[in-house]
């Protein structure tokens, strides 16, 4: 197939492009090569357009003659989005709207494009899903600041006030975007589903949980906890853990994510799917495993501080993606982090976490 990958020089995109080429596809990349997150080693056997999804004319060039589109280009970073709202909404919301405006106005291109695959984000769920012994499955709201200031990290049942236990989040959970980034990704998926239906283009949206692995920038303080922690350790600094470190997340290794993306290209599944593992891992565990794998002995700094807007627990229920697509993750967290550390041994890491924290506190204050 002739395939357009926007953001094809980024973390997920570069891995995906390599796999698509191995599968015999013809690939075109549209990417602005933002130095915060992107690579510059574009494969020789792809067509490369340096451009922006904010520019309709670049979309027009990129879409010529393609049969499928992976629209991965996006501004990423939950915390950064809160002090750059215009940039995130312009890139993610309007950038995606530009795709559909070109399709609306270019009949020949619209006839050619048969499949669009677009990432949303697990962040649109807000707080995770919980089970109460009295009330059953519940969806607590974001924790109140007053509770966090008292160090009361866990959430309670929104109906009866009793303790609850975290469980996997299904695609049908009520949406509650709690950051500009989450809002922009929810915009992205709604645009895709709306126009996919209106234009008759097969469309699939995946809500990615925390994707990590080799190739993820070790110098971007907004890239994800695995790479941020590894960068800190490589620079002899303690990983900084908010709250008590027992918050649970779902970490998806890059090879599993790419296998999923290639699988769904011709699967024709439509609608929304979680891309996760269903296996919750605490933030403390990430720091412990990385310290052991690097042999650094660096211990995390569990601050007891908090960030307004953080949720407590979230991990995926992957029943739907297993049943309808047959996707089963192959990488566990220990194996995946070992691959990340091995790659990181030969990779430069500029630790910019303290810089990002100064910016955050300047805007939103600290505990």
Rosetta blueprint (number, residue, H / E / L):
1 X L
2 X E
3 X E
4 X E
5 X E
6 X E
7 X L
8 X L
9 X L
10 X L
11 X H
12 X H
13 X H
14 X H
15 X H
16 X H
17 X H
18 X H
19 X H
20 X H
21 X H
22 X H
23 X L
24 X L
25 X L
26 X E
27 X E
28 X E
29 X E
30 X E
31 X E
32 X L
33 X L
34 X L
35 X L
36 X L
37 X L
38 X L
39 X L
40 X L
41 X L
42 X L
43 X L
44 X L
45 X L
46 X L
47 X E
48 X E
49 X E
50 X E
51 X L
52 X L
53 X L
54 X L
55 X L
56 X H
57 X H
58 X H
59 X H
60 X H
61 X H
62 X H
63 X H
64 X L
65 X L
66 X L
67 X L
68 X E
69 X E
70 X E
71 X E
72 X L
73 X L
74 X L
75 X L
76 X L
77 X L
78 X H
79 X H
80 X H
81 X H
82 X L
83 X L
84 X L
85 X H
86 X H
87 X H
88 X H
89 X H
90 X H
91 X H
92 X H
93 X H
94 X H
95 X H
96 X H
97 X H
98 X H
99 X H
100 X H
101 X H
102 X H
103 X H
104 X H
105 X H
106 X L
107 X H
108 X H
109 X H
110 X H
111 X H
112 X H
113 X L
114 X L
115 X E
116 X E
117 X E
118 X E
119 X E
120 X E
121 X E
122 X H
123 X H
124 X H
125 X H
126 X L
127 X L
128 X L
129 X E
130 X E
131 X E
132 X E
133 X L
134 X L
135 X L
136 X E
137 X E
138 X E
139 X L
140 X L
141 X L
142 X L
143 X L
144 X L
145 X H
146 X H
147 X H
148 X H
149 X H
150 X L
151 X L
152 X L
153 X L
154 X L
155 X L
156 X E
157 X L
158 X L
159 X L
160 X L
161 X L
162 X L
163 X E
164 X L
165 X E
166 X E
167 X E
168 X L
169 X E
170 X L
171 X L
172 X L
173 X L
174 X L
175 X L
176 X L
177 X L
178 X L
179 X L
180 X H
181 X H
182 X H
183 X H
184 X H
185 X H
186 X H
187 X H
188 X H
189 X H
190 X H
191 X H
192 X H
193 X H
194 X H
195 X H
196 X H
197 X H
198 X H
199 X H
200 X L
201 X L
202 X E
203 X E
204 X E
205 X E
206 X E
207 X E
208 X E
209 X L
210 X E
211 X E
212 X E
213 X L
214 X L
215 X L
216 X L
217 X L
218 X L
219 X L
220 X L
221 X L
222 X L
223 X L
224 X L
225 X H
226 X H
227 X H
228 X H
229 X H
230 X H
231 X H
232 X H
233 X H
234 X H
235 X L
236 X L
237 X L
238 X L
239 X L
240 X E
241 X E
242 X L
243 X L
244 X L
245 X L
246 X L
247 X L
248 X E
249 X E
250 X L
251 X E
252 X E
253 X E
254 X H
255 X H
256 X H
257 X H
258 X H
259 X H
260 X H
261 X H
262 X H
263 X H
264 X L
265 X L
266 X L
267 X L
268 X L
269 X L
270 X L
271 X E
272 X E
273 X E
274 X E
275 X E
276 X L
277 X L
278 X L
279 X L
280 X L
281 X E
282 X E
283 X H
284 X H
285 X H
286 X H
287 X H
288 X H
289 X H
290 X H
291 X H
292 X H
293 X H
294 X H
295 X L
296 X L
297 X L
298 X L
299 X L
300 X L
301 X E
302 X E
303 X L
304 X L
305 X L
306 X L
307 X L
308 X L
309 X L
310 X L
311 X L
312 X L
313 X L
314 X L
315 X L
316 X E
317 X L
318 X L
319 X H
320 X H
321 X H
322 X H
323 X H
324 X H
325 X H
326 X L
327 X L
328 X L
329 X L
330 X L
331 X L
332 X L
333 X H
334 X H
335 X H
336 X H
337 X H
338 X H
339 X H
340 X H
341 X H
342 X H
343 X H
344 X H
345 X L
346 X L
347 X L
348 X L
349 X L
350 X L
351 X L
352 X L
353 X H
354 X H
355 X H
356 X H
357 X H
358 X H
359 X H
360 X H
361 X H
362 X H
363 X H
364 X H
365 X L
366 X L
367 X L
